[in-house]
Amino acid sequence: ANHGGGYSYRLCRKPAAPGEVVTEECFQQTPLAFHGDTQWVQYGADPAQRVSFKARRTRQGTHPAGSQWTQNPIPACNRTDGGAYDAAAFCPDGAGTQFPPPGVALFGFGTSLVPGAQVGFRFTVMDAVQVPDVPEGEYVLSFRWDCEQTPQVWNTCADVRIVQE
């Protein structure tokens, strides 16, 4: 579902001691900067089906101060529910979108609460981030999405290993 808003990436060193956990405070110590001002959408698995466009990024009003945040580039439908109750996922009633979409069919809610509705985005939003100057080792990468349509924060993490070239 497209809840609008925007997101950031952060890094936290994996705790060495068994039973220790990563914390929000740890992630806030190493927010990642985006590399450049370009985003991409890729349709399916074929890199030839990738479309680029200018990202909307900011360092103003972010937490921690000076960290970088990027707006979700896919606008939902221009109404209170964002299109969650549409039988089709792409603003079929002519309501338009919350802001101009970055490309063809790059808008909508992406899912529907209507039983049997046509749903699903068939693309992936992509960014490039800068790897910070940190010691080699095991880290946890966090993707934090601050929603706009709902009072929610979504977070997902991945284990990564940083090595020197």
Secondary structure, DSSP 8 states (H G I E B T S, - for coil): -----EEEEEEEE--SSTT----HHHHHHSB--BSSSEEEEEETT-GGGEEEEE--EE-TT-SSTT--EEE-SS--BSSTTTTTT-SSSS-TTS--BSS--SSTT--S-SS-SSTT------EEEE--B---S--SEEEEEEEEEE-SSSS-EEEEEEEEEE---
